[in-house]
Amino acid sequence: MIKGLVITPPVLGRISIGKVVEKNGKRLPEKDDQFTITSQIHSKEGWVKHPLDEQLRAKAPNQKLRSIPVRMLFDDPDLNLRAEYTLFDRQTGRPVCIGDGESCQRRTGNGVEQHPCPSPDLCPLAQGGQCKPYARLYVNLDEQDELGSFVLRTTSFNSIRTLIARLRYYHAAVNGLLSCLPLQLTLRGKSTSQSYGTPIYYVDLTLREGISLQQAIVEAKQLQQEAQACGFQQESLDQVARQGYANAVFDRDEGGDGMDVVEEFYPEASTETSSADLNQNISGLQQIQQGLQHSVRVVN
């Protein structure tokens, strides 16, 4: 295996809530009140819709796609949903710093370095709002390809918090059989004081329509027994996925889509974060750290 290359679930398409449009010569994100399932092909009009989008939309009320039947690829919640604080370089689309609120990996002129991660609100490098919680949820839609996935990307606190909770709750409720549950992605709306009454939409993960938790648990156990009878090893699959994620020196799994991620989820702020700005901030942080180390030596 090539070292340093993160191995992620094979992606067949994307699930999005909105798109990027051109306004006044700038490409800006535009939110939507429904899901869109696209392929990995981009045309002049945008991402080409996947055939599953039309199939599911035809069954939806008013053809508004607000729920999508899914299954998880893995039993381990953290393998299905990957979420970190991430700062991208707006010029290249490459991640500069990836952290979990405790520690981070940061790309510098000296290579990849380990640093404390105080979260975006307290990090000097993250000023300007360009460091956000960034999550990728991998789900299976087409059961003809059980190991293929569609990826939902989001920087929404509401979506990330809800998805993490749901995955962990379901994992506990069914004694770890998360991949066997009949689930669906559900789009929900809410208003907050910050949205001034305008609905904002976030992603939830629920049981499919008409299925109780008790029924879902029975179905999950039956599916596990059938899979084991034919020799399918879910535990081994989880372990291989875990090793693939850990194979990267600097975690990066966008597959060349970095600039698309920046355009959709990291729109330009009043103070743009450029490579020069990032290098200057990193240099300043290193000077601060050196000063702290010197102070400690003096005190000792």
C-alpha positions in Angstrom: 0.0 0.0 0.0 1.2 3.5 -0.8 2.2 5.2 2.5 0.8 8.6 3.1 -2.3 8.1 1.0 -5.6 8.1 2.9 -7.9 5.2 1.8 -11.5 6.2 2.0 -14.7 4.4 1.0 -15.2 4.3 -2.9 -17.4 7.3 -3.7 -20.1 6.9 -6.4 -21.6 10.4 -5.9 -22.5 13.3 -3.6 -25.4 14.3 -1.5 -25.8 18.1 -1.2 -28.1 20.7 0.2 -27.6 23.5 -2.3 -25.1 24.4 -4.9 -22.5 27.0 -6.0 -23.8 29.7 -8.4 -22.1 32.6 -10.1 -23.2 36.1 -9.0 -21.6 39.3 -10.2 -18.6 37.4 -11.4 -18.1 35.5 -8.2 -18.9 31.9 -7.4 -21.0 31.8 -4.2 -22.8 29.0 -2.3 -26.6 28.9 -2.5 -28.5 26.9 0.1 -31.6 24.8 -0.7 -34.5 23.2 1.2 -34.0 19.7 -0.2 -31.3 17.1 -1.0 -29.7 16.7 -4.4 -27.9 13.5 -5.4 -25.2 14.1 -8.0 -22.6 12.0 -9.8 -18.9 12.8 -9.7 -19.1 14.5 -13.2 -19.1 18.3 -13.4 -20.5 20.1 -16.5 -20.9 23.8 -17.4 -24.3 23.8 -15.6 -22.8 22.2 -12.5 -22.7 18.7 -11.0 -24.6 16.2 -13.2 -27.4 14.5 -11.2 -27.2 10.9 -10.4 -30.0 8.6 -11.8 -30.9 7.8 -8.1 -31.9 11.5 -7.7 -34.7 11.2 -10.3 -35.8 7.8 -9.0 -36.2 9.0 -5.4 -37.6 12.4 -6.3 -40.4 10.8 -8.2 -41.6 9.1 -5.0 -41.2 12.2 -2.8 -44.1 14.6 -2.0 -44.1 17.5 -4.5 -40.9 16.0 -5.8 -39.0 17.7 -2.9 -36.3 15.2 -1.9 -36.2 15.7 1.9 -35.5 12.1 2.9 -33.1 9.5 1.5 -33.1 5.8 2.5 -29.5 4.8 3.5 -27.5 2.1 5.2 -24.2 2.7 7.0 -21.1 1.0 5.6 -19.5 0.3 9.0 -20.6 -0.6 12.5 -18.1 1.9 14.0 -19.8 5.4 14.0 -16.4 7.2 13.6 -15.8 5.3 10.3 -19.0 6.5 8.8 -18.7 10.1 9.9 -15.4 11.9 9.9 -15.4 15.4 11.4 -12.6 17.7 12.3 -11.8 21.4 12.5 -10.3 22.2 9.1 -8.6 25.3 7.7 -8.1 25.3 3.9 -5.8 27.4 1.8 -8.2 29.4 -0.5 -5.6 29.6 -3.3 -4.9 25.8 -3.6 -7.8 24.1 -2.0 -5.4 22.1 0.2 -6.0 21.8 4.0 -3.5 23.7 6.1 -4.5 22.6 9.6 -6.7 19.8 10.8 -7.6 19.5 14.5 -10.1 17.9 16.9 -10.2 20.7 19.6 -7.3 19.0 21.5 -4.5 18.5 19.0 -4.0 19.3 15.3 -1.8 18.5 12.3 -0.5 21.7 10.6 1.2 21.9 7.3 4.2 24.3 7.5 7.4 25.1 5.6 9.1 22.5 7.8 6.6 19.8 6.9 3.6 18.5 8.9 3.8 19.5 12.6 1.8 18.6 15.7 0.3 21.4 17.7 -2.4 22.0 20.4 -5.8 22.7 19.0 -7.7 25.3 21.1 -10.7 25.3 18.7 -11.3 28.1 16.0 -12.5 30.7 18.5 -9.2 30.7 20.4 -6.7 29.9 17.7 -4.8 32.9 16.2 -4.4 31.0 12.9 -8.2 30.5 12.6 -9.1 34.2 12.8 -11.4 35.3 9.9 -13.8 32.5 10.1 -12.0 30.2 7.7 -11.5 27.3 10.1 -14.7 25.4 10.6 -16.0 22.0 11.7 -15.9 20.0 8.5 -17.6 16.6 8.3 -18.0 13.9 5.6 -20.7 11.2 6.1 -20.3 8.1 3.9 -23.5 6.2 3.3 -24.7 3.4 1.0 -27.6 4.2 -1.3 -27.4 1.6 -4.1 -27.5 -1.9 -2.5 -26.3 -3.3 -5.8 -22.9 -2.0 -4.8 -22.8 -2.7 -1.0 -19.3 -1.2 -0.6 -19.8 1.9 -2.7 -20.7 5.2 -1.0 -22.3 8.6 -1.5 -20.7 11.4 0.5 -22.5 14.2 2.3 -20.2 17.1 3.2 -21.2 19.7 5.7 -19.8 22.4 8.0 -23.1 22.9 9.8 -22.8 22.6 13.6 -26.4 21.5 13.8 -25.9 18.7 11.2 -22.6 17.5 12.7 -23.9 17.4 16.3 -27.1 15.6 15.3 -25.4 13.0 13.1 -22.8 12.2 15.7 -25.5 11.8 18.4 -27.7 9.6 16.2 -24.9 7.3 15.1 -23.7 6.8 18.6 -27.2 6.3 20.0 -28.2 3.8 17.3 -24.9 2.0 17.7 -25.5 1.5 21.4 -29.2 0.7 21.0 -28.6 -2.2 18.6 -25.5 -3.5 20.3 -23.1 -2.4 17.6 -25.1 -3.6 14.5 -25.1 -0.1 13.0 -24.5 -1.2 9.4 -27.6 -3.5 9.6 -30.1 -0.8 10.5 -32.7 0.5 7.9 -32.0 4.3 8.2 -32.7 7.5 6.3 -31.2 10.9 6.0 -33.9 13.5 6.9 -33.7 17.2 6.2 -35.1 19.3 9.0 -35.7 23.0 9.4 -35.4 25.3 12.4 -35.2 29.0 13.1 -32.9 30.7 15.6 -32.3 34.2 16.8 -29.2 34.4 14.6 -31.3 33.5 11.5 -33.9 36.2 12.2 -36.8 33.8 11.7 -35.5 32.5 8.4 -35.5 28.7 8.4 -32.1 27.0 8.3 -31.8 23.4 7.3 -29.7 20.6 8.8 -29.4 16.8 8.3 -30.8 14.3 10.7 -30.4 10.5 10.7 -33.5 8.5 11.6 -35.2 5.1 11.1 -37.0 4.7 7.8 -40.7 5.7 7.7 -43.1 3.3 9.4 -40.3 1.3 11.2 -40.2 1.3 15.0 -36.9 0.8 16.9 -38.0 -2.6 18.0 -38.7 -3.7 14.4 -35.4 -2.2 13.3 -33.5 -4.2 15.9 -35.2 -7.4 14.8 -34.4 -6.7 11.2 -30.8 -5.8 12.0 -30.3 -9.1 13.8 -31.8 -11.0 10.9 -29.6 -9.2 8.4 -26.5 -9.9 10.5 -27.3 -13.6 10.7 -27.8 -13.8 6.9 -24.6 -12.0 6.3 -22.6 -14.2 8.6 -24.2 -17.3 7.1 -22.8 -16.4 3.6 -19.4 -15.5 5.1 -19.5 -11.7 5.2 -17.2 -10.3 7.9 -18.3 -6.8 9.0 -15.7 -6.6 11.8 -12.9 -7.3 9.3 -14.3 -4.6 6.9 -14.3 -2.1 9.8 -10.7 -2.9 10.6 -9.6 -2.5 7.0 -11.4 0.9 6.8 -9.7 2.0 10.1 -6.3 1.1 8.7 -7.0 3.0 5.4 -7.9 6.2 7.3 -4.7 5.8 9.4 -2.5 5.4 6.4 -2.2 9.1 5.7 0.6 11.2 7.1 -1.6 14.3 6.7 -5.3 13.5 6.5 -6.7 14.6 3.2 -9.5 12.8 1.4 -11.0 15.2 -1.1 -9.6 13.4 -4.2 -8.9 16.7 -6.0 -12.1 18.4 -4.9 -10.5 20.8 -2.5 -11.4 24.0 -4.5 -15.0 22.8 -4.8 -15.1 22.3 -1.0 -13.6 25.8 -0.5 -16.2 27.4 -2.8 -19.2 25.6 -1.3 -18.3 25.6 2.4 -15.6 28.3 2.9 -16.9 31.3 1.0 -14.8 34.4 1.0 -14.9 36.5 4.1 -14.1 40.2 4.4 -10.6 39.3 5.2 -9.5 36.5 2.8 -7.1 33.9 4.1 -4.3 33.5 1.5 -1.1 31.4 1.5 0.9 34.5 2.5 -1.4 35.2 5.4 -1.3 31.6 6.6 2.5 31.5 6.4 2.7 34.8 8.4 0.3 33.5 11.0 2.2 30.2 11.3 5.5 32.1 11.7 3.9 34.3 14.4 2.6 31.2 16.3 6.1 29.6 16.1 7.6 32.8 17.6 5.0 32.7 20.4 5.8 29.1 21.1 9.6 29.8 21.2 9.0 32.6 23.6 6.9 30.5 25.9 9.6 27.8 25.9 12.3 30.4 26.7 10.2 31.7 29.5 9.8 28.3 31.0 13.6 27.8 30.8 14.2 31.1 32.6 11.7 30.2 35.3 13.3 26.8 35.8 
